[in-house]
Amino acid sequence: MGAKYVASNAFTTASVLNRLSMHHNLQVRIAVADNENTSAFTSMQLAKDASADLRYAIAENHHVHRSILDFLTKDINPFVADRAQKTILRLKKEIAKLIL
């Protein structure tokens, strides 16, 4: 069983995802970032990763904690920062629809 499969599996625990978040393969780290079982702590660690592609993947994830999106709005990469801002706006619109 490959690391990417484990990282993307809905039954993988947060502790296993935390260990996989340090994997050398970018696609594994992106799969960890996309997994809903990933803890906020692990997501924040991934948000500090050197890979802009990984940070972008986190910035477009609407399941990630709002504080992580806020952190990414200040990213050095303008594409990551813009994507985080757009995700925040999308979440605000979804909440507004629920209230109406």
Secondary structure, DSSP 4 states (H G I P E B T S, - for coil): --HHHHHH-TT--HHHHHHHTT-S-HHHHHHHHH-TT--HHHHHHHHT-S-HHHHHHHHT-TTS-HHHHHHHTT-SSHHHHHHHHHHHHHHHHHHHHHH-
